[in-house]
């Protein structure tokens, strides 16, 4: 709330969607999963300000998710204190800002999935048909919020079946073990199988070689998740041998198994982090930690109170580390100051761009440009230009020749953020030294994907 602009790298995507629907009654970017956007649009009818709509909407979604964790843990443990602990564990890690600033559509789906899970627990406890109708309705609405909800729900349901199989005879346990092994090795198997072609975007995120599954940005959360998952699942396996599986075992055992097989799967590569499937999954670790750690401490406390204190001693340093970890880039002060300067610069030079301009910009900035000025913007040059002028938005430029033939939006220390006309930029690119090119590519990573186009001969 400290800045009057939308937070998050993709924050202005939601501003653009809300503004477009309010003005033209359709979304700027067509979508088949618009439910969370409709939730934001409903808030916007009251605020009349898309930026404040997103801030309020994301906060409301986080509150609803926290209440969902409270309801889930309380229903399973039949004790209010683990539920309160789970709610607190949800909001302490800095990583929750990834969901509330970058992935509101997915956050809306996760909220509905959480409440669908709680409804399923209630349905199993009360055995009423209407409860299963509510579960189905919540699942459908979650699918309409983000397509990942369908995959997450299916995998979690499969994990429930695997935990159920542990409570049966030896035959079922062996089958469950084989299925678990296949699911764990699934990404590696898909990457080397010869029967069908894997899309490039997926091939880059799976590997036959295992990777260390703990990301630098999420060290504390993933370590807490790994420890709590192993402990909870170990307890479930012990209970299964005694044929004493409880509701708690089924619910949190399934979440622990999901965490080990999917979230922490070493054959999923999160090199691209937030733009990769594995990265998105690992960002959700704080939700799984809230559920598993609160239930684990409850189990320890009911077994032996001293054990709960030992667990607190193990996890408290990691929890503190997650609370003081660097915030996501999209909410850091330097990022928001830079984005505010970009918006001011664009608005002050808008009349200089011509009657029908278009701007090629890095990811995230293209949403800012269109949402605040109305000028079309995208990450790649248009295939067929229908614009009077095409510009390149370049950040942190040190090349003086390039600076002298462009529109300067703002200066940041010793570098400039510029708008450079397309033909001018291409001519300068062809005459740049390798050092100047590498420096420009380092501060403008989107140019790496279109470098071949820049190398083409300019007339």
C-alpha positions as CSV (number, residue, x, y, z in Angstrom):
1,X,0.0,0.0,0.0
2,X,3.0,2.3,0.3
3,X,3.1,3.1,-3.5
4,X,0.1,4.3,-5.6
5,X,1.0,1.8,-8.3
6,X,0.2,-1.9,-8.8
7,X,2.8,-4.2,-7.2
8,X,4.3,-7.2,-8.9
9,X,6.1,-7.7,-12.2
10,X,2.8,-8.7,-13.8
11,X,0.6,-6.4,-11.6
12,X,-0.5,-4.3,-14.6
13,X,-1.7,-7.4,-16.4
14,X,-4.6,-7.4,-14.0
15,X,-5.1,-3.6,-14.3
16,X,-5.3,-4.0,-18.0
17,X,-7.8,-6.8,-17.8
18,X,-10.0,-5.0,-15.4
19,X,-9.9,-1.7,-17.3
20,X,-10.6,-3.3,-20.6
21,X,-13.6,-5.2,-19.2
22,X,-15.0,-2.0,-17.5
23,X,-14.6,0.0,-20.7
24,X,-15.2,-2.5,-23.5
25,X,-17.0,-5.4,-21.7
26,X,-14.3,-7.9,-22.8
27,X,-10.9,-8.8,-21.6
28,X,-7.8,-7.4,-23.3
29,X,-6.3,-10.9,-23.3
30,X,-8.9,-13.5,-23.9
31,X,-9.1,-16.2,-21.2
32,X,-11.0,-19.4,-20.6
33,X,-10.6,-19.2,-16.8
34,X,-11.9,-15.7,-15.9
35,X,-13.5,-16.4,-12.4
36,X,-10.9,-14.6,-10.3
37,X,-10.9,-11.7,-12.8
38,X,-14.7,-11.4,-12.3
39,X,-14.1,-11.3,-8.6
40,X,-11.7,-8.4,-9.1
41,X,-14.2,-6.7,-11.4
42,X,-16.9,-6.9,-8.8
43,X,-14.6,-5.1,-6.3
44,X,-13.7,-2.6,-9.0
45,X,-17.4,-1.6,-9.3
46,X,-17.0,-0.3,-5.7
47,X,-13.5,1.2,-5.8
48,X,-13.5,2.6,-9.4
49,X,-9.7,2.2,-9.2
50,X,-8.1,-0.9,-10.8
51,X,-4.9,-0.5,-8.8
52,X,-6.7,-0.4,-5.4
53,X,-8.9,-3.2,-6.6
54,X,-5.9,-5.5,-7.0
55,X,-4.5,-4.5,-3.7
56,X,-7.8,-5.1,-1.9
57,X,-8.6,-8.2,-3.9
58,X,-5.2,-9.9,-3.3
59,X,-5.5,-9.2,0.5
60,X,-9.0,-10.7,0.5
61,X,-7.8,-13.8,-1.3
62,X,-5.0,-14.2,1.2
63,X,-7.4,-13.8,4.1
64,X,-9.8,-16.4,2.6
65,X,-6.8,-18.8,2.1
66,X,-5.8,-18.3,5.7
67,X,-9.3,-19.0,6.9
68,X,-9.3,-22.1,4.6
69,X,-6.2,-23.4,6.3
70,X,-7.7,-22.7,9.7
71,X,-10.9,-24.6,8.8
72,X,-9.0,-27.5,7.3
73,X,-6.6,-28.1,10.2
74,X,-9.3,-27.5,12.8
75,X,-11.7,-29.9,11.2
76,X,-9.1,-32.7,10.9
77,X,-7.5,-32.2,14.4
78,X,-10.8,-31.2,16.1
79,X,-8.8,-28.6,17.9
80,X,-8.8,-24.8,17.3
81,X,-5.2,-24.2,18.3
82,X,-3.5,-26.1,15.5
83,X,-5.8,-24.2,13.1
84,X,-4.7,-20.9,14.5
85,X,-1.1,-22.0,14.2
86,X,-1.7,-23.1,10.5
87,X,-3.1,-19.6,9.7
88,X,-0.1,-17.9,11.3
89,X,2.4,-20.2,9.5
90,X,0.7,-19.2,6.2
91,X,1.3,-15.5,6.4
92,X,4.7,-15.4,8.1
93,X,6.9,-16.5,5.1
94,X,7.8,-13.7,2.6
95,X,7.1,-16.2,-0.2
96,X,3.3,-15.6,0.1
97,X,3.9,-12.3,-1.7
98,X,4.6,-14.3,-4.9
99,X,1.0,-15.4,-5.0
100,X,-0.6,-12.1,-3.8
101,X,1.4,-10.0,-6.3
102,X,2.1,-12.1,-9.4
103,X,-0.4,-15.0,-9.6
104,X,-3.9,-13.7,-8.5
105,X,-5.7,-16.1,-10.9
106,X,-3.8,-19.1,-9.5
107,X,-4.3,-17.8,-5.9
108,X,-8.1,-17.7,-6.5
109,X,-8.0,-21.3,-7.7
110,X,-5.9,-22.4,-4.7
111,X,-8.4,-20.7,-2.3
112,X,-11.3,-22.6,-3.9
113,X,-9.3,-25.9,-3.8
114,X,-8.6,-25.3,-0.1
115,X,-12.2,-24.9,0.6
116,X,-13.1,-27.8,-1.6
117,X,-10.7,-29.9,0.5
118,X,-12.3,-28.8,3.7
119,X,-15.7,-29.6,2.2
120,X,-14.5,-33.0,1.3
121,X,-13.3,-33.7,4.8
122,X,-16.7,-32.5,6.1
123,X,-18.5,-34.7,3.6
124,X,-16.5,-37.7,4.7
125,X,-17.3,-37.0,8.3
126,X,-21.0,-36.3,8.0
127,X,-21.8,-38.5,5.0
128,X,-24.3,-36.1,3.5
129,X,-25.0,-35.9,-0.2
130,X,-25.3,-32.2,-0.3
131,X,-21.7,-31.9,1.0
132,X,-20.4,-33.7,-2.0
133,X,-22.4,-31.4,-4.2
134,X,-20.6,-28.4,-2.6
135,X,-17.3,-30.1,-3.1
136,X,-18.1,-30.6,-6.8
137,X,-19.2,-26.9,-7.2
138,X,-16.0,-25.6,-5.5
139,X,-13.8,-27.8,-7.7
140,X,-15.6,-26.5,-10.9
141,X,-15.2,-22.9,-9.8
142,X,-11.5,-23.5,-9.0
143,X,-11.0,-25.0,-12.6
144,X,-12.6,-21.8,-13.9
145,X,-10.1,-19.7,-12.0
146,X,-6.9,-21.3,-13.3
147,X,-6.2,-24.4,-15.4
148,X,-3.5,-25.6,-13.0
149,X,-6.3,-26.4,-10.4
150,X,-7.4,-29.4,-12.5
151,X,-3.9,-31.0,-12.5
152,X,-3.4,-30.2,-8.8
153,X,-6.8,-31.7,-7.8
154,X,-6.1,-34.8,-9.9
155,X,-2.7,-35.4,-8.4
156,X,-3.9,-34.8,-4.8
157,X,-6.8,-37.2,-5.4
158,X,-4.3,-39.8,-6.7
159,X,-2.2,-39.3,-3.5
160,X,-5.3,-39.9,-1.4
161,X,-5.7,-43.2,-3.2
162,X,-2.1,-44.2,-2.6
163,X,-2.4,-43.4,1.1
164,X,-5.7,-45.5,1.2
165,X,-3.9,-48.4,-0.4
166,X,-1.3,-48.3,2.4
167,X,-4.1,-49.3,4.8
168,X,-5.0,-52.4,2.8
169,X,-3.2,-55.7,2.4
170,X,0.3,-56.4,1.2
171,X,-0.8,-56.6,-2.4
172,X,-2.2,-53.1,-2.3
173,X,0.9,-51.7,-0.5
174,X,3.2,-53.1,-3.2
175,X,1.0,-51.6,-6.0
176,X,1.0,-48.3,-4.1
177,X,4.8,-48.4,-3.8
178,X,5.2,-49.0,-7.5
179,X,2.7,-46.3,-8.4
180,X,4.6,-43.9,-6.1
181,X,7.9,-44.7,-7.7
182,X,6.5,-44.2,-11.2
183,X,5.0,-40.9,-10.3
184,X,8.3,-39.7,-8.7
185,X,10.2,-40.8,-11.8
186,X,7.5,-39.5,-14.1
187,X,9.3,-36.3,-15.4
188,X,12.5,-38.4,-16.1
189,X,10.4,-41.0,-17.9
190,X,8.6,-38.5,-20.0
191,X,11.8,-36.7,-21.0
192,X,13.4,-39.9,-22.5
193,X,10.3,-41.9,-23.8
194,X,10.3,-42.3,-27.6
195,X,6.6,-42.6,-28.2
196,X,5.5,-38.9,-28.5
197,X,7.2,-35.5,-28.8
198,X,7.3,-33.5,-25.7
199,X,6.6,-29.7,-26.2
200,X,9.8,-27.6,-26.0
201,X,8.4,-25.6,-23.0
202,X,8.0,-28.8,-21.0
203,X,11.2,-30.5,-22.2
204,X,13.2,-27.6,-20.7
205,X,11.6,-28.2,-17.3
206,X,12.0,-32.0,-17.0
207,X,15.2,-34.0,-16.9
208,X,16.5,-37.5,-16.5
209,X,19.2,-36.1,-14.3
210,X,18.1,-35.1,-10.8
211,X,18.4,-31.5,-9.6
212,X,18.7,-30.2,-6.1
213,X,15.1,-29.3,-5.4
214,X,15.7,-26.5,-3.0
215,X,15.6,-23.1,-4.7
216,X,17.8,-20.2,-3.4
217,X,14.7,-17.9,-3.1
218,X,12.8,-20.5,-1.1
219,X,15.4,-22.2,1.0
220,X,13.7,-21.9,4.4
221,X,10.2,-22.9,3.1
222,X,11.4,-25.9,1.1
223,X,13.6,-27.2,4.0
224,X,10.6,-26.9,6.3
225,X,8.5,-28.7,3.7
226,X,11.0,-31.5,3.2
227,X,11.3,-32.1,7.0
228,X,7.6,-31.9,7.8
229,X,6.6,-34.0,4.8
230,X,9.0,-36.8,5.7
231,X,7.9,-36.8,9.3
232,X,4.2,-36.7,8.6
233,X,4.5,-39.4,5.9
234,X,6.7,-41.6,8.2
235,X,4.0,-41.3,10.8
236,X,1.3,-42.3,8.3
237,X,3.3,-45.4,7.2
238,X,3.7,-46.4,10.8
239,X,0.0,-46.0,11.4
240,X,-0.8,-48.0,8.2
241,X,1.2,-51.0,9.5
242,X,-1.0,-50.9,12.6
243,X,-4.1,-50.5,10.4
244,X,-5.0,-47.4,12.4
245,X,-5.2,-44.7,9.7
246,X,-7.3,-41.7,10.8
247,X,-8.8,-38.8,9.0
248,X,-5.6,-36.8,9.9
249,X,-3.5,-39.5,8.3
250,X,-5.4,-39.5,5.1
251,X,-5.6,-35.7,4.7
252,X,-2.1,-34.7,5.7
253,X,-0.5,-37.9,4.6
254,X,-1.8,-37.1,1.1
255,X,-0.4,-33.6,1.3
256,X,3.0,-34.8,2.5
257,X,3.1,-37.4,-0.4
258,X,2.1,-34.7,-2.9
259,X,4.9,-32.5,-1.5
260,X,7.6,-35.2,-1.8
261,X,6.5,-36.5,-5.3
262,X,5.6,-33.2,-7.0
263,X,6.7,-30.0,-5.2
264,X,10.2,-31.4,-4.2
265,X,10.6,-33.7,-7.2
266,X,14.3,-33.5,-8.3
267,X,13.5,-34.3,-11.9
268,X,11.6,-31.0,-12.3
269,X,13.9,-28.1,-13.1
270,X,13.0,-24.7,-11.8
271,X,15.8,-22.8,-13.5
272,X,13.3,-20.4,-15.0
273,X,11.7,-20.2,-11.5
274,X,8.4,-18.2,-11.7
275,X,7.9,-18.9,-15.5
276,X,8.3,-22.6,-15.0
277,X,5.9,-25.3,-13.8
278,X,8.3,-26.5,-11.1
279,X,8.9,-22.9,-10.0
280,X,5.2,-22.2,-9.7
281,X,4.8,-25.5,-7.7
282,X,7.6,-24.6,-5.3
283,X,6.2,-21.2,-4.7
284,X,3.2,-23.0,-3.2
285,X,5.4,-24.6,-0.5
286,X,4.4,-22.0,2.1
287,X,0.8,-23.4,1.9
288,X,1.8,-27.0,2.4
289,X,4.1,-26.0,5.3
290,X,1.2,-24.3,7.0
291,X,-0.9,-27.4,6.8
292,X,1.8,-30.0,7.5
293,X,3.8,-28.3,10.3
294,X,0.7,-27.3,12.3
295,X,-0.6,-30.9,12.1
296,X,2.9,-32.3,12.9
297,X,3.2,-30.2,16.1
298,X,-0.3,-31.2,17.1
299,X,0.6,-34.9,16.7
300,X,3.8,-34.4,18.7
301,X,1.9,-32.5,21.4
302,X,-0.7,-35.2,21.8
303,X,1.9,-38.0,21.9
304,X,4.4,-36.3,24.1
305,X,4.5,-32.6,25.0
306,X,8.3,-32.4,25.1
307,X,8.4,-33.6,21.5
308,X,6.4,-30.5,20.4
309,X,9.0,-28.3,22.0
310,X,11.8,-30.2,20.2
311,X,10.0,-29.7,16.9
312,X,9.5,-26.0,17.6
313,X,13.3,-25.7,18.3
314,X,14.0,-27.4,14.9
315,X,11.5,-25.4,12.8
316,X,11.6,-22.0,14.5
317,X,15.0,-20.8,13.0
318,X,13.8,-21.8,9.6
319,X,10.5,-20.0,10.1
320,X,12.3,-16.8,11.2
321,X,14.6,-17.2,8.1
322,X,11.5,-17.3,5.9
323,X,10.1,-14.2,7.5
324,X,13.3,-12.1,7.0
325,X,14.1,-13.5,3.6
326,X,14.4,-11.0,0.7
327,X,10.9,-10.0,-0.6
328,X,10.0,-11.0,-4.1
329,X,11.4,-8.5,-6.7
330,X,7.9,-7.2,-7.6
331,X,7.4,-5.7,-4.1
332,X,10.9,-4.4,-3.4
333,X,11.4,-0.7,-3.0
334,X,13.9,-0.2,-5.8
335,X,11.6,-2.1,-8.3
336,X,8.5,0.0,-7.4
337,X,10.4,3.3,-7.5
338,X,11.7,2.4,-10.9
339,X,8.2,1.4,-12.1
340,X,6.7,4.7,-10.9
341,X,9.4,6.6,-12.7
342,X,8.7,4.6,-15.9
343,X,5.0,5.4,-15.7
344,X,5.7,9.1,-15.2
345,X,8.2,9.1,-18.1
346,X,5.8,7.4,-20.4
347,X,3.0,9.8,-19.7
348,X,5.2,12.9,-20.0
349,X,6.6,11.8,-23.4
350,X,3.4,10.3,-24.8
351,X,2.8,13.2,-27.3
352,X,6.3,12.6,-28.9
353,X,5.5,9.0,-30.0
354,X,3.4,9.8,-33.0
355,X,-0.2,9.1,-33.9
356,X,-0.1,5.3,-33.9
357,X,3.0,4.0,-32.0
358,X,3.8,0.6,-30.7
359,X,6.5,-0.3,-28.1
360,X,8.5,-3.5,-27.8
361,X,9.2,-4.0,-24.0
362,X,10.5,-6.5,-21.5
363,X,8.1,-8.9,-19.8
364,X,5.9,-7.0,-17.3
365,X,6.7,-3.6,-18.7
366,X,4.5,-4.3,-21.8
367,X,1.5,-4.5,-19.4
368,X,2.5,-1.2,-17.7
369,X,2.8,0.7,-21.0
370,X,-0.6,-0.4,-22.4
371,X,-2.5,0.0,-19.1
372,X,-1.2,3.5,-18.3
373,X,-0.9,5.0,-21.8
374,X,-3.1,2.9,-24.1
375,X,-0.1,2.4,-26.4
376,X,0.0,-1.2,-27.7
377,X,3.0,-3.1,-26.4
378,X,4.5,-6.6,-26.6
379,X,7.7,-8.5,-26.0
380,X,8.5,-9.3,-29.7
381,X,8.5,-7.1,-32.8
382,X,5.3,-7.3,-34.8
383,X,5.3,-9.7,-37.7
384,X,3.4,-7.3,-39.9
385,X,3.6,-3.7,-38.7
386,X,0.4,-1.7,-38.7
387,X,1.9,1.1,-36.7
388,X,3.4,4.5,-37.7
389,X,6.3,4.0,-35.4
390,X,7.7,1.1,-33.5
391,X,9.9,1.7,-30.4
392,X,12.1,-0.4,-28.2
393,X,12.0,0.1,-24.4
394,X,15.6,-0.3,-23.1
395,X,16.5,-0.3,-19.5
396,X,19.8,0.7,-17.8
397,X,21.5,1.9,-21.0
398,X,25.1,3.2,-20.7
399,X,25.8,3.6,-24.4
400,X,26.1,7.3,-25.1
401,X,25.5,7.1,-28.8
402,X,22.3,5.2,-28.3
403,X,21.3,7.7,-25.6
404,X,21.7,10.6,-27.9
405,X,19.3,9.3,-30.5
406,X,16.3,8.3,-28.4
407,X,13.6,9.5,-26.0
408,X,14.9,9.5,-22.4
409,X,12.2,8.4,-20.0
410,X,14.2,8.7,-16.8
411,X,17.7,8.4,-15.4
412,X,18.7,5.9,-12.7
413,X,22.2,6.7,-11.3
414,X,24.5,6.5,-14.3
415,X,22.1,4.7,-16.7
416,X,19.1,5.6,-18.7
417,X,15.8,4.1,-19.6
418,X,15.0,4.9,-23.2
419,X,12.6,4.6,-26.1
420,X,14.5,4.0,-29.3
421,X,12.9,3.9,-32.7
422,X,13.1,0.5,-34.4
423,X,15.3,1.2,-37.4
424,X,17.6,3.4,-35.3
425,X,18.1,0.8,-32.7
426,X,18.8,-2.0,-35.2
427,X,21.5,0.2,-37.0
428,X,23.1,0.9,-33.6
429,X,23.0,-2.7,-32.7
430,X,24.9,-3.8,-35.8
431,X,27.7,-1.3,-35.0
432,X,27.9,-2.1,-31.3
433,X,31.0,-3.8,-29.9
434,X,30.5,-7.3,-28.4
435,X,31.1,-5.7,-24.9
436,X,28.3,-3.1,-25.4
437,X,26.0,-5.8,-26.7
438,X,26.6,-8.1,-23.8
439,X,26.1,-5.3,-21.3
440,X,22.8,-4.3,-23.0
441,X,21.6,-8.0,-23.1
442,X,22.5,-8.3,-19.4
443,X,20.2,-5.5,-18.4
444,X,17.5,-6.3,-21.0
445,X,17.2,-10.1,-21.0
446,X,14.2,-10.1,-23.4
447,X,16.7,-9.2,-26.2
448,X,18.3,-12.6,-25.9
449,X,15.2,-14.3,-27.3
450,X,15.1,-12.0,-30.3
451,X,18.8,-11.4,-30.9
452,X,18.6,-13.2,-34.3
453,X,16.1,-10.7,-35.5
454,X,18.5,-7.9,-34.5
455,X,21.3,-9.4,-36.5
456,X,19.4,-9.3,-39.7
457,X,20.6,-6.8,-42.2
458,X,19.0,-3.4,-41.9
459,X,18.3,-1.5,-45.1
